[in-house]
Amino acid sequence: MDHSPTHTMDHSPTDNSFNVSVVINPTNPINESDIQQDGRNDTILDDEPVTHEIVEKGSKQRAKKLISSDGYAYIVKKTTQYATYWRCSVRSSTLWCRAFVTQRGTTFTPGLNAHDHPADPGLRTKTMVYATVLDTASTDPYRSAGNIVDQEMRDKMTTHDFNLPNPLNLIRAVNRLRQKITGRNTLRRLTVPLSEVFKVLHLKPSVDIMPQGRSPRDTARNIIYASKTQLDLLETARQWYLDGTFKIIHKPFTQLFTVHAFIQKESCMKQVPLLFVMMSRRQKKDYDKVFQHIRSLLPNARVQSFTLDFEAVTCRSIQEVFPEADIRGCSFHWGQAVMRKVANLGLKTTYNQRKTTYHSIRQLLSLPYLPADHIVPAFNSLKMSATTQPLKDLMTYLENTWLSSSVCWHRRFASRTWATNLQFYRLVQELKKEAETVSIAAQLVDEQQLTRYQRDTYRRKQGQLFDLWDRYENRAIKTSAFLTAVGKIFN
């Protein structure tokens, strides 16, 4: 006989929802038993002579610490020509131990005052682990504190040790040390001259470019820096590629804004980062100051066009500071803007289920791959073919937001690989490495030994796109057919 519980499925006639009706029987929770302690060992051991060991950087102040084998610790009170006097490390408002040890050479002699607190049997292990953990944290600043503590406790401790160090206390000690090294309040640290910060890194220092006459509460910081090699290359570049990332930056900064350009010699070409801006605010007045300062750094800049993600405040600042340059959008961001507006207008379902709407939007997405002077006429043709009001609204939005005589799209996709949420000084060090690789890349390009790596998939798609361009330029296919074919290539 089947004793399994019976249940029914309630289906609504109008949708695919359902409800399971079944009796819920109470269950007995399964609780784990406590870890069993080792069997008691009541053997009395003979007292051993007390020995002493000096642990370098064993104290909280990273000074020497003297550990005795009977579970007490001492720090240096005074050093003379003939001896070193160690006092007990237990000193607080409630307990002031007056025990001390006198060291002459390798001989340690306890003083007359006895300790007035219990010994700590695990003190030697705790001190050794503490000192090693902080040493490792100093030499490996980007490794997590928890990982360091786990590793050192595994290495330094045995199964016979007891009264073990608290891992959380060790992790806090690591974090305190790193705050000392890097500075807890980045904004406060940035009140020092920035030349002092970047001088050590051999980067060209920028000045604090906060607007003059700011109120005391205006703590925005926008920091520009680059190497001399980077600035020399950027000054001669005719096309600048602007990008911003938010994931790798740490508060109080909100964006790492970068300027890239291509360096090339004959058929050898590579895109490299040439200027970095850490921004704690992204208002137009901040972009104004940033671009004005870049212009002052590069008085002979040859830039003719900017390619960037569409952002109104950025574009307006560029137009004011570099009025002679064109502003172009990136096809990746164009695609994002189109599909975001498709969703906002309630066209997602229609896009997925109506063939004509699907093809119209795919052709819109492919517009950046047309020659620049063909984009506006092609868009106008697509706009005239829009019959529904949501499609017309989509065309109006794209025309008002993206299309003008000075706007087109670039055919390349920008890609970045970064870590996340980096502390200020670590990020500076990583960007310094990027700056150093630019010099090497420039030399390799000059010697034509460096080519851009492409995956087979993208190389194949690029070849198909080049074939389409050839056919389009030879008038072998119509504009609508070209846009449809591009949409199929990039799916």
N, C-alpha and C positions, 0 to 999 in steps of 0.2 A: 504494500500500500504506500502510496506517495504521501509523505507527511510534510512536504514542503509547503510554506505559507502561500495561500492563494492571494492573488491581487488582480485588480482590473485596471485597464487603461482608458481614461476618459479623453476622448478626442472631440474637439470643437468642430462643428461642421463647416465653419467659415475660415479656419486657419490651421496651421500645422502644430499648434501647441498641444500638450498632453499633460495629464496628471496621474501619478502613480498612487493607487489606494491600497495600502498594505498595513497590517497591524505591526507596530514597532515593539518588539520584545525587549525588556530590560536586559542589560549585559553586565557581567561582573568585570570591573577593570582589573587588568593585570599589573601589579606593582613589582618593580624590581627590588631584590633584596639589597641590603647595604653591603658595601665592600667589606670583606672579612679582614680584620687586622692580623698581623703576624702573631704567632704564639708568644706568650710572655717569656722573657729570658731574665731570670733573677740573679744571674751570675754576678758576683762582686769582683770587679777588676782591681788590680793593684794600681795605685797612683803612679803616674809617670812624671818625670821631670818636666817642668814647664819650659817650652821653647817659644821663640819669637820669630816672626817673619814680617818683613816690610813689604807692603803692597803699594807699588807706585800708582798714583792717581786713584787711590782707594777711597778717599773721603768725598763728601758731597761737593766740596770746593775743588776737587780734582787734585788734592795734595796727597803727600805720602801718608800712609796709615800703618800703624804697627798692630799686628794681630798676635795674641798669645794663644797657645794651644789649649788653655783652660777656658777660653770663650770670652775674652775681653779685648777691647780695641783702644788704641791710643793715637793721639795726633801730636805733632810737634808743638811744644810750648816755647822752647828756647834752644838755640844752638850756640855753643861756644867753641873755642879753639880745642878744648879737650874733651867735650862731651855733648851729647844731645839729650835733652830732657823731654820726655813724652808724658802727657797728661791723659787721663781717661777721657774718652770721647763723649761720655754721657754727661752732658751739661744742659740743664734746662731751668726754667723758673721754679719747678717743683723738686728737681733732683740735681744736686751739684756734687758729683763724685770727685773726691780729692786724691784718689789713687794715682800714682805716677811710676814711671820706669826711667832709670838712667842708663843711657847707652854710651859705652866707651869702646870704640872699635867694634868688635863682634860680640862683646859681652853686654848682657842686659841684666840690670840689677833692680828688682822691685823695691819701691819705697816703703816707708813705715805705715802709711795709711792703707787700710784694706778697702776693697770695693764695698759700697753700701747698696748694691743692687745685684740681682741674680746674673749668672753667666749665661751666654747664648751659645749652645753647642754648635749651632750651624753658622756661626759668625764668619769663620774663615771662608767657607764656601760662598756665603752671601757677598762678602767683600770682593772675592775673586771674580764672581759672576758680574757684580756691579761694575768693576773696573773694566773688565773685558767688553761688556755690553756697550759702555760709553765710548771705549776706544773704537769699536767696530762702527758705532753710529757716527763717529767723527770722520772716519776714513771712507765710509759708504753712506753718504748723506741721503741717497734716494731710496734706500732699502727701507721697508716698513719696520717700525719699532717692534711690532709683535713678532715678525719673522726673526729679527735679530735676537730677541729675548728667548724665543723657543730654541733657536740653534745653540746659543751659548749655554742654556740650562741643560740641554742634552749633552753637550761636550764636557761640561765641568762637574756634573753631578752623577752620583752612583746610586744604586738601590739601597745602600746602607746609610745614605745621608738622611737627616731629618731636621725638623725646624727650618723648612726650606724658605727661600726668598719668595715674596709675593710678586708674581709676574706683572700685575697691574702697577705696582710701585716702580718696577723697573721700566715699564713702558712710559710712565709719567716722567721718570728721570731722563729718558732719551728725548722725549718731546721738549722738556725744559732746556736741555742742552742745545737742541736744534733752534729753539727760539732765541737763545743767546747768540748763536752763530749768525742766524739769518735776520733776526730782528722780529719782534712780535707784531709791532705796528708798522706796516710798510709805509703808510702815508706819513707817519711821523718821521721815519727814516729818510723819506724823500725830501725832507726840508733841508738836508745837507746839500751842498753843491753837487749836481749830478756828475760833474767832471770827476769828482772823487770816486763815485760809484763805478763809472765805466772806464776810468783810467787804468784800473787794475786789469780790466778785460781787454785792453788794447782796442777798444771800439771808439769811434768818433763820438765825443760827448755831445749831447744836445742840451740846450738850456731848458729851464722850466718855462713852458710856453703858456702858462695860465694867463687869462685876460688880465690886463692891468686894472687896478682899482677894484679888485674882487672883494667881496665881503668876507669877514673872518670865517663865516660858515661855508663858504664856497671852497671845498677841499678837492675839487676835481684836479686830476693830474693826467696829462697827455705827454708821454715820453717818446721822443724820436731818437733812434740811433742806428748806425750802420758803420761798416768799416770804410776806409778810404777806397779800397778796391771796389766795393759795392757802389759807392757814390760816383766814382769815375765811370763805371759801366752804366749806371742809371742816367747819368747826364747825357750820354750819347744815344740812349735807347729812344726809338721813335714811338713805340707802343708800350704803354704801361698797363699791367694787369693788376687790378686791385681786388683784394679779398679780405674778408674778416672771419675770424673764428672765435667762438665763445666757450668751447668746451675745455680748452687747455688752460684758460686764464683763471687766476685765483683772485678773490676779493682782496682789495677794493677795486681792482681793475675788472672791466666787463668785456673787453674785446681786445684781441690782438689783430691789428690792422696791418696788412703786409702789401708791399709793392713788388711785383715781379716783372721781369722782362726776359726776352730771348737774347742769348748771345750766340753768334754763329760765325762760321767761316766756311765759305763755299757750301758744301752739302752737309756740313756738320753743325748741329743746332741743339741747344738745350735751354730750357727755362729755369731761371734761378731766382731766389729771393734777394732783393737788393736794398730793401729798407723795411724796418720794423717800427710799429707804433703801438705802445701800450696805452690804451684809453680807459679811463675810469668813468667816462661819460660820453654820450654819442649825440650831443646836440649840434645844431648847425654851427654855432660859434666855436665849438671844439674843432670841427672839421675845417672851418675857416682858418683857425690858427695853425692847424697841422699843415694844410696845403701852403699857406703863406710861408711857414718856416721851411718847408721842403723847397719852395721856390727860392728862398734866400740862400739855402745850402747849395742849390744848383742854378746859379744865375745864367748859365749858358745851356740850359736844358733844351733838348731837341724834340721833346715829346709832341706828337701830333694827334694821338688818340688815346683814350682811356677805355678799357674794357672792365666792366664790373657788374656785380649784382645790382639790380635796380633798387636804389634807395634815394628818395627825393632829396633829403638834406645833403647827401654826399654829392649828388649830381649838381645841385645848385652851387655848392662850394667850389666844385671844379670849374663850373662855367664862369664864376666870378674871378677866380685866381688864374685859370688858364683859359681865357675866352677864345683863344685861337685854336684850341684842340677840340676834336670830336669826342663824343661820349657814346660808347657802344655797350650793348648788353651781352650777356653770355647765354648761349643756347640752353644750358642746363637751367639757369634761373628763369629764362623765358618759359620753358616747359613747366616749371613749378608754378609760375604765375598763371599760366593758362589753365592748368588743371585745378588750381585752387579756386579760380573764378568759376570754372565749370561746376564745382561742388557747391559754391555759394549760390549759384543761380538755379540749383536743383536740377542740373542736367546729367548727373552721374548715371541714373538709371536709363535715361534716354540714350546716353553715350554708349552704354553697354548693350542696349537692346535694339537700337534703331540704326540700320546700316548707313543711311544717308548722314545722320548726325555724327556717327562715328568717323566716317571718312572726312567730313568737313573739319572736325576738330583735329584729326591726324594731320591734315594738310596745314592747318594753322601751326601745329607743333613743328612742322618741317620748314617753315618760312626762313629760319636763320641760315639754311644751307643754300639758299638762292644767292646769286650775285647781288651785291648791295643795291644796285639801281633797279633790280627787278622786284624787290621785296614789297614796296608800297603798291605798285600796280597789281601784283598778285594778291595782296591783301584786299585791295579794292574789289577785285573780282570775287573773292570769297565773301566779302561783305554784301555784295549785290545778290549773291545766291542764298543768303540767309532769309528764311521765310517765317520762322517762328519768332515770337517776341524774346524768349530767353537767348536765342542765338544772336539776335540783333543787339541785345544788351551786352552780350559777350564781345561782339565786334566793337561796339561803342567804347567799352571799357579799355580794350586793347589799343584802340586808336588814340584815345585821350591820354592813356598812361604811358604807352611805349613808343608810339609812332610819331616822329617829327622829322624835319629835314636833316637833323643832326644825329638821329638815333638809328642804329642798325644792330645786327647781332654778329657775334664772333663765332666761328665754327668749332672752336676748340672747347673741350671740357676741362675745367680746372679740378685737380684732385690734390688733396692734402692728407698726410698721415701724421697724427699728433697723439701724444698722451693726453690725459685729462686732468684738469684742476691742479696745475703745477704751481708750486710756491714761487714767489717773485724771483728769488735769487737762483733757483734751479732753472726757471724759464730763461733767465738772462744767460746762464751758462750754456743752455741748449742752443739758444739763438746765436751765441758766440761761435759754437761749433758750425752752425749753418753758415755764418759769415766767413769762417775759415775755409769751408769747402768751396765757396764761390771762387776764391783765388785759384784753387786746384782745378775746378771745372773750366775756368777761363783758359788756363794753360793747356788743358787737354783739348779743348775746342780749337785753340790756336794751332795745336799740333795735329788736329783732325783725328784724334784718337778716341773721341767720345761721341757716341750716338745715343739717342733716346731709346730706351727699352720699350718695346710694345708687345703686348700679349698677342698670341695668334688670332684670337677672336677679333680684337680691335684692328689688327693689321688687315684681316680679311674684310671687315666692314669698311675700313678706309679705302681699300682697293675698289670695292663696289661703289663707294661714293665718288671716287675719282672717275670711274667709268661713266657714272651718271652725269657728272659735270661735263665730261667730254661730249657725250651725246646731246646734252642740253645746249652747250655752246655751238654745236654743229646743227642745231635745230632739228635733231632727229626725233625728239619727243617734246610734247607740249608741257607747259608749266604745271598744269594740274596732274599730268602723268608723272612728272618729276617729283612733285610733292608726295604723291601717293607712294611712289617707289622708295623715297627716303623714309617715309613712315614705316614701311615694311622692313627696311634694313635695321632701323633702330627700335622697332617694335614698340 
